[in-house]
Amino acid sequence: MLRKLPLLLAAALTASTVQAQDAPTRIPESAIATAAQLRERALKDDTAWDFVEGLTTEVGQRLAGSENDAKAREWVIARFKALGFDKVWTEPVTYPKWVRRSEHARMTAPYAQPLAVTALGNSPGTPAGGITAEIVAFESLDALKAARPELVRDKIVYVGPRMHAHKDGGDYGKVGSPVRTKGPSIAAQKGAAAFLLRSAGTDDNRLPHTGTTDFEKGVTPIPAAALSSPDADLVEHVLKRGKPATIELALDCGVEGEYTGANVIAELRGRTRPNEYFIMGGHLDSWDPGTGAIDDGAGIAISVGAAHVIAQLPERPKRSLRVVAFANEEAGLYGGKAYAAAHAKEIAHAVLGSESDGGADRIWKLTASVKPSARDAIAQIAAAVQPLGVEYDANAPGRAGSDLSAVHEVGMAGLSLHQDTTRYFDWHHSANDTLDKIDPEQLRQNVAVYAVAAYLAAEAEGDFGSAPGAFAQDKE
Amino acid sequence: MLRKLPLLLAAALTASTVQAQDAPTRIPESAIATAAQLRERALKDDTAWDFVEGLTTEVGQRLAGSENDAKAREWVIARFKALGFDKVWTEPVTYPKWVRRSEHARMTAPYAQPLAVTALGNSPGTPAGGITAEIVAFESLDALKAARPELVRDKIVYVGPRMHAHKDGGDYGKVGSPVRTKGPSIAAQKGAAAFLLRSAGTDDNRLPHTGTTDFEKGVTPIPAAALSSPDADLVEHVLKRGKPATIELALDCGVEGEYTGANVIAELRGRTRPNEYFIMGGHLDSWDPGTGAIDDGAGIAISVGAAHVIAQLPERPKRSLRVVAFANEEAGLYGGKAYAAAHAKEIAHAVLGSESDGGADRIWKLTASVKPSARDAIAQIAAAVQPLGVEYDANAPGRAGSDLSAVHEVGMAGLSLHQDTTRYFDWHHSANDTLDKIDPEQLRQNVAVYAVAAYLAAEAEGDFGSAPGAFAQDKE
């Protein structure tokens, strides 16, 4: 018996695999026809615009754990209910609460100049009155890693590489984000007094870009902040003169205990398989200098807009649709991880998911991480969004985007709807993240793509491979 | 006798006019050939860049009357001397001193939102703790003018028209500048508590644009400030909801006595007619949010660069060249008016002048206000700069630019070298007026145009019509 059991299990697994290959997931032609109508309807619908206009106007910034974070949850719950979702609920998300009170920097020698600066999330404050120290500059994170600690000790480390704009946002992942997230920890390990970077952005505005940083375990955190790009230029012009340069940095900020917020979830109930669902959304928290329009009011708005046009159809799709406004994505996907933990056991019910978190400019590419026998269905979805200008890259993974990447990691099949981020990093995490940066026409294109994808996934005959641990090895 | 005198005078005037028409001002061919060499040399010369890089890096903002204003004068005097000008001197300029200490605004109802704001020059401060009042909005200055005082009394007036970008800066003169300079005075006359405008700029950055405002005689000044364009949008989105909106505005600023600064003047001495000169320059003062790179470090830099390449020639031009770093242009052409007053009697010595105060993007058009018999010489200058992409509009006046327009008004012949201002008003008077906004290649084109024009004017046989009162009626 003991020997037979594994054989039986193996046979069962093989059968399951064969069955999946033999019965490819398909989307019925009638659903494809309905999707074409949805596409046109979405291109004329302003539900998404109204949502993000309302959230940014009536609430504004939504720093995780702040008073406005709670205000935003109430606002979203009320709006979800007003939009007629069948069910609206919250699920708790707990995380360390980081607060920002004030931030100032200036060069004190060899020239007196004010510097536009913003503290990074997770940064501790400086002692009252600030830190005044000499700057030591590095061109890259690698140069900092290679530096002898005696060069860095008690100094303000500055790391200055520039990000360049790309449709696929490439420089953020390669340059901006690594310097911001890892630089302060490396500088702290070498005994630096504080850390400054050239903002992880592609603009030349005198508005610094914030964002979170991570300190490795065992490292004593040091104050860490971003200079606007013109201020970083100024520092570099001064340093080129070969004279020592001194900066005064005063940050009043830091982690203060824990906070319990929530993911806000809205559901349109499916007509025949209500327990299964397509999941989409964005994150409700934002950084505090702007009003969180492109990051990520737009993401929730797009999902809401898509659900709204689908809800106008004569009948609900077979499966349910879930829209999630995730809590505290910015400090480390807390909302996504909480959802993943809460729903890991029944992850097979989350048939496919896609989160929008790249602004509001048009979607230009679709990729997916699904089981092989669902590839044809993904190709059907891709064909249905192709008239909206979306390419299909069948060879790249689709990890479902920010918070949902955490859900994908526990086994949800992933769809990635890639937005053009050429302009996104001009504004991202800065005071310039405001409503005027959203182009209503491009926003509607996003809604149309999401509406089509959500509807077709909800109507598919067969699944996309969601199962506990199914995509554990998937890397973008 | 009494009757004959006017006749004699009339005859003399006629003779003078006829003589001027009979002997047109000409530029010798040898000078035209030298100008072609200058043009090429200027396109490779970085003296202008080094000047503006130095001024913005080593001094930074230069608010008229501030500590940095004095620092900048010392810096410029030292740089002029180091560049080998034959003579460097200052002439005093006295004006009311306006100071800015702090500025804050926020919406308090119906939604709590911070607002990015900057006080206008000449604005008084609010009482400590600020003013809190309801907003009343107007689409244009005309709408405000037409408003019944009871609609405005004790309220914060907001005027919100948008500027659009043009090569010739048109919307600034038509929209932005009138609202800023005249709006507060009109609102004050109707009993408003304070005045806000949508920044006089063409950008969508969350950086307000400052600039001076004027209060008419007898009007009690009220606090006046500019919102960044995204903040103006926010106010308008709130007001569209039809609910009363309340703003708290706290400005700590105001006029505090008088200050005596100076125009800083450098001269390259002419080889045969040293008392006559071509005059060029820019203004040394800047607004304080940025570092005064495009407004107007670039203007002085361009003139310095032009003088520098001319100084490298084997011999000096016939006439002298003057480069002026004018004091306090921003609050009302104080430097230009002081120069005009000090030199009015010998204004005929200022044969022609052109001030650069439109940034550092390329010069695309040349216009002039000169006596008719100097038109051919202007056409010769235009032909010499035509290879640099400069058009000649023979029918439009040329009032010589900002401060020099005040000198033109007392009789100096004027040359206007129009810069492309498509990008200028994105940054003008905001924190974004920083060195990175200057394109070194376009800066060199400006230097080349100024070098050619200055040299040819200094070599002309005959004058351009400068005489006391000669251009009193000239309007651009």
Interface residues (C-beta under 8 A of the other chain):
Chain A: E53 T56 T57 E58 V59 G60 P110 Y111 A112 Q113 P114 A116 D204 N205 R206 L207 S229 P230 D233 L234 H237 V238 P289 G290 T291 S430 A431 N432 T434 L435 D436 K437
Chain B: E53 T56 T57 E58 V59 G60 Y111 A112 Q113 P114 A116 D204 N205 R206 L207 S229 P230 D233 L234 H237 V238 P289 G290 T291 S430 A431 N432 T434 L435 D436 K437
